[in-house]
Amino acid sequence: MGLRATVSWLIFASTAFPLVAAEVQFLVEGDPDAPIESNSGVVALEWVPANPDEAEGIEFELEKSETADFSEATVLYRGPDRSTILTGVRAGDYFYRVRTADGGRWSKPIRAEVEYIQRGRLFALLGIGLVVVGLTVAAIVGGHFKSSRESS
């Protein structure tokens, strides 16, 4: 048939920078070499065929790896969808790439850094919040007793 699918990579692109590599054109938000950063364990990915008119019936394959060379890659998705939201991603660095499922060329990998808040900082913030709540309750209760004594 001779249909050559070209894939564009888009990560919540508002200001996108095109990169051309063989059959694949990428669009990424901000610095194209900067990683996607997540502090919640959620990584959102979206890919768009360069020519939507020829995109009918095209399937994609999305891979994830913990190494940049994809020596131990895992296929996360294979099908016609053009986006995915990965949840519950553990802390660490991950690499993602996409291609047409018919064996097209892989896109340039996108790196994601997933980092959660440090436990020490978490407990410090929780402690500060507890103190603020305690002081607020004490002020309310103290003000109530003071106003009830003044009105008697």
C-alpha positions in Angstrom: 0.0 0.0 0.0 3.0 2.3 0.6 1.4 4.3 3.4 4.1 5.8 5.5 2.9 6.9 8.9 4.7 9.7 10.5 4.2 10.2 14.2 4.4 13.5 16.2 5.0 13.4 19.9 3.1 15.9 22.0 3.4 16.4 25.7 0.7 19.0 26.7 2.2 21.3 24.0 1.4 24.9 24.2 4.7 26.2 22.9 6.1 23.3 20.9 9.5 22.9 19.3 9.7 20.6 16.3 12.5 18.1 16.0 13.0 16.0 12.9 14.5 12.5 13.0 14.0 10.2 10.0 10.3 9.3 9.8 9.3 10.9 13.1 8.6 14.5 14.0 8.3 15.4 17.6 6.5 18.2 19.4 7.3 18.7 23.1 6.5 21.4 25.5 9.4 23.7 26.5 13.0 22.4 26.1 12.9 19.3 23.9 15.8 17.7 25.8 14.3 18.4 29.3 12.6 15.5 31.0 8.9 15.4 31.9 8.7 16.0 35.7 6.1 14.4 37.9 5.7 14.6 41.6 2.5 12.7 41.7 3.3 9.5 39.9 1.2 10.5 36.9 2.8 10.7 33.4 0.6 11.9 30.5 1.8 11.2 27.0 0.1 12.0 23.7 1.2 11.3 20.1 -0.3 12.6 17.0 0.2 11.4 13.4 1.8 14.2 11.3 -0.9 13.7 8.6 -4.2 13.1 10.3 -5.9 12.4 7.0 -3.9 9.2 6.6 -4.1 8.2 10.2 -7.3 6.1 10.0 -6.5 2.5 11.0 -2.9 3.2 12.1 -1.9 1.5 15.3 0.8 2.6 17.6 3.2 0.9 20.0 4.4 2.6 23.1 7.4 1.3 25.1 8.8 2.1 28.5 12.3 1.4 29.8 14.4 2.3 32.8 17.5 2.6 30.6 18.1 5.0 27.7 19.1 2.2 25.4 15.8 0.4 25.8 17.7 -2.9 26.4 15.0 -4.0 28.8 11.9 -2.4 27.3 8.3 -3.2 28.1 5.5 -2.6 25.6 2.9 -0.5 27.5 0.4 -0.1 24.7 -0.4 -1.3 21.2 -3.5 0.1 19.4 -5.1 3.1 17.7 -5.2 5.4 20.7 -3.0 8.5 20.5 -2.6 9.2 24.2 -2.2 7.6 27.6 -2.1 8.6 31.2 0.1 6.4 33.3 -0.7 6.5 37.0 1.0 4.9 40.0 4.4 5.3 38.4 7.1 4.6 41.0 9.8 7.1 41.8 12.7 7.0 39.3 13.7 7.9 35.7 11.9 6.3 32.8 12.2 6.5 29.0 9.3 6.3 26.6 9.2 5.9 22.9 6.5 5.3 20.3 6.2 4.1 16.7 3.7 2.8 14.3 2.9 -0.8 15.2 3.7 -2.0 11.7 7.4 -1.8 12.6 8.0 1.9 11.9 11.0 3.8 13.2 11.0 4.6 16.9 10.6 8.1 18.0 13.3 9.9 19.9 12.9 8.8 23.6 11.2 11.1 26.0 12.5 10.9 29.6 10.3 11.2 32.6 11.5 11.9 36.2 9.1 10.8 38.9 9.9 12.0 42.3 7.7 12.2 45.4 8.0 14.6 48.3 10.7 13.4 50.8 9.3 11.8 53.9 11.1 14.2 56.2 9.6 17.2 54.4 6.2 15.5 54.4 6.2 14.9 58.2 7.5 18.4 58.8 4.7 20.0 56.8 2.2 17.7 58.5 3.6 18.8 61.9 3.3 22.4 61.0 -0.3 21.9 59.8 -1.1 20.2 63.1 0.3 23.0 65.1 -1.7 25.6 63.0 -4.9 23.6 63.5 -4.3 23.3 67.2 -3.6 27.0 67.6 -6.7 27.8 65.6 -8.9 25.6 67.7 -7.4 27.0 70.9 -8.1 30.6 69.7 -11.7 29.8 68.8 -12.4 28.0 72.1 -10.6 30.7 74.1 -12.5 33.5 72.3 -15.8 31.6 72.9 -15.1 31.3 76.7 -14.0 34.9 76.9 -17.1 36.3 75.1 -19.4 34.1 77.2 -17.8 35.4 80.4 -18.1 39.0 79.2 -21.7 38.6 78.3 -22.6 37.2 81.8 
